[in-house]
Amino acid sequence: MSRPLVVIPTYNERESLADTVARVRANVPDASVLVVDDASPDGTGELADRLAASDPLVQVLHRSAKNGLGGAYLEAFDWALERGFDPIVQLDADGSHLPEQLPRLLDRLEGRADAAPPADLVIGSRWVEGGSIENWPRHRELLSKWGSAYARIMLRLDTRDATAGYRAFRAAALRRIRLEDVHTRGYGFQVDMLWHAREAGLVIAEVPVTFVERTRGRSKMSPAIVLEAILRVTVWGLRSRFGRRRGGGAEARGDGSARRRSHA
């Protein structure tokens, strides 16, 4: 029996969270929501607890500090797999990923869309036909397209939107990826997961979505984060081309710490 889970990482998203959770619950009523809060100083975690108290399908995983988007998702994946959720969805808290479009990702995952076969991973894509963005400046659009193109070239990926964060996984697919080998914690996490998915032989599909620039709160993106992701992709690409595989040590992790398991 399907038990979909939508994972929403948060850090200072008090202005957007309640609306995003309500829209998820309205558009996929059987989906549970897991809010993963990184000790937000603006009270996001406390708001998430209130939402969970009023809805049994909303739960909260509290982390002790701001330790990266990738770390939040990896802990959430462990949490979800331990509890038998399937499929598992990544969704931003700020409203940029439209919950109204979530059914199209789930339909494609199950093979209900356009007579397409089931997929292991479905990506909500801005850069396939029918995909779009709203309220982005031109320079940011070009940077995103360039980043996806660079990742495709360096890592020999077929996915058009390699950096997209709106994703739906089958639980079995996450197990095949070997999450213990995914060490990126920052912006490059999305590319890292996609590369692992490709290396694991997963069926990866893209569906068009509309990405909407946030209207509340502040973006966590910065030039330093983008530069880090570019450097990581470059290193991975060179290693794959010249025969050196990524290791699992602290240097590869980039944060010097092992993954932690947390419970709501």
N, C-alpha and C positions, 0 to 999 in steps of 0.2 A: 504494500500500500504506500502510495506517494506521501511523503511528509516534507514538503518544500520548506526551506529555511532561507530567509533573506538576511544577510549579514551587513550591518551598517556600522562602519568604524566612525568614531567621533572624537574630535578635539575642538572644544569651543564652538559647538554647533547648536547652542540652546535656542537660537532664533529660528532654526529651520527644522529641527528634529521632529517635533510633534506633528507638523504638517506632512513630512515625508513618511513617517510611520503610518499615519492615518490613510494616506493615499495607497500605500502598499496593502494595507489590510482591506481597503475598499476594492482594489482591483484584483487581488488574489486572496479571497477570503479564507482559504484553507492554509495559507502560508503563515508560518511562525516568523517572528523577527527577533534577531539577536543584535542588540546594540553593544558594541565593544568600545568602551570609553577609556581614554588614556589620561585619567585623572584631570579632566578639564577644569581649569580654575573658574570658569564662568558659570558653573552649576549644571552643565550638560548631564553629568552622571546622575545627579539628584533628580533632574527632570525625567531621565530614562527610568529611574526606579519608580517614579510616580506613574509613568505610562504602563510599566509592567504590573504595578499593583492594581490597575484598572482593567487590564486585559491579560488573560491567562496565556495568550499566544505571543506575548512580548516578554523577552527575558534580557538580562543585562549581564555582561561580563566586564568587571572592573579591572583595569590594569593600573599598576602603581605609578606609572610615569609615561611621558610621551616618548614611546620607543619605536615609532615608525609604522607606516601603513602596512608594510609587508609582515611585520611581527604581529600586528593586530589580526590580519587575515589568517596567518598560519595558526595562531592560537584558536581562532574561531573555527577553522577547519577541523582541528583536533577535537574540539568541543562537539561539533556537529557529527563527526563520524562516530564518536563514542556513543552518541545518543540515537543513532540510526536515521538521521535526516537525509533525504534524497529527493530532489536535487538541492544544491547549495548555490546561492546567488550572491554576487558582490554588487553592492549598490552604495553610491555616495549619499551622505546625509544632506547635502546642501541643495538638493533639488535639480542638479544638473542631469542626473539620470532619471528620466520620467517613469514613475511607477506605472503609469497608464500603458507603457509599452512593454512592461514585463511579460504579459501573456505571449507576445510574439517570440520572446526568447525561449520560454518554456514550451511553446508549441513546436518550435524548430528542434529543440532538444529531444522531444518525444517523436519527431517525425510526422507531426500533424500539419506541417506547413508546406503547401505546394507539392505534395506527394514526395517530399524529400525524405531520404532515409534518416533514422535517428542519429544524433550526434553525441559525442562525449563532452564537448565543450562548445558553447555558443557564445559569441561575442557580439554585443551591441555596437555596431560599427558606424562611425561618422563618415567614413571614406569609401563606402560601397555605394552603388546606385540606390538612390532613395534616402541615403543618410544625409544629415545636415547638422549645422551648428547655428546657434542664435546668440547674438550680442557679443561675439568675440571680435577684438580688433584684428586687423589683417595680419599683423606681425605674429600674433599668437597662433592663428590658423596655419600660417606658413611654417612656424616652428614645430607644431604638432605633426603636420604632414611630412616635414623633413625628418623628424625623429622616427616616425614609423618607417619611412623609406630607408633610412640608414640602418635600422634594426633588421629590416628584411634583407638588405644586401649583405650585412656583416654575418648574420646568423642563418641565411638561406631560408627565410620564412616565406610562406605564401600569404599570410594574413595581411589584409590591407591596413587595418587599424591595429597595429601591434602594441600600442600603448594604451588602448581602451581599457577602462576599469569596470564597465558594465558587462558582467559575465555570469553565465550559468553553467555549473559543472554537475555531472553525474558523480555520485559518491564513489563509485568504482573507479572513475577517472582520476579522482584525487588520490586514491590509493595507488594507482599505477604510476603516478607522477613521482612518487617517493618524496614526500614533503620534507623529510629530514635533509634532503640534498638541496633544498631551495634556501639560500642564505641571504638574499638581498632583503633589506628592510625598508629602503626608501622608494623613490619614484620608479626606479628600475625594476621593482618587484613584478610589475605587470609583464614586462618583456621576459624576465627570468622564468615566470610561470609558463608563459607561452612557449618558450624554447624547450622547457622540460616536457610540456605536453606534446610538442612535435617529436621530441626524441623518444617519448614513450609510445609513439605510434597512434595517438588518439585521433579520432575523427573530429576535426575542428571546423565549425561553420560560423559564418557571419550573417547577421540580419541588420537591416538599416534601422537606425534610431536617430532621434533628434537630441543633440546635446545642448543644453540651455545653460548659459553662464549664470552663476549664482546671483541672486538679488539681495541676499542677506548674509551677514558675516563676512569674513575675510578669507581669501584663498591662501592655502598653505604652500603654494608653488613659489619657488625662488630660482634665480639663475644658478645658485650653487647646487640645488637639487637636480636641475636639468643637466648641469655639467657632470655631476657624479654619475648620472645614468648613462650619459654618452661615453664616459671613460670606461664604465663597466662593460657596456656593449662592445666597445672596441677590444678590450682585453679578452672577453669571451670569444669574439669572432676570430681573433688572431690565434688563440689557443686551439680552437676547433679546427682551424685551417692547417696548423702546424703540428697537430697530433697531441697536444697537451690538454687533458681533460681537467675540469674544475675539481678542486679538492674540497674537503669538508672541514678544514681547519679554521682557526679564528681569523686568519688573514682573509680567507674567502668570505667569511661572515661579515666582516667589516665592523662588527660591534663588540667583539671580544667576549661575547657571552653566549651561553647555550640557551636554546629555546626553553620557555617555561610553560607548564600546563596550568591553566587557571580554570576555576569553576564559578558559575554564577552563584 
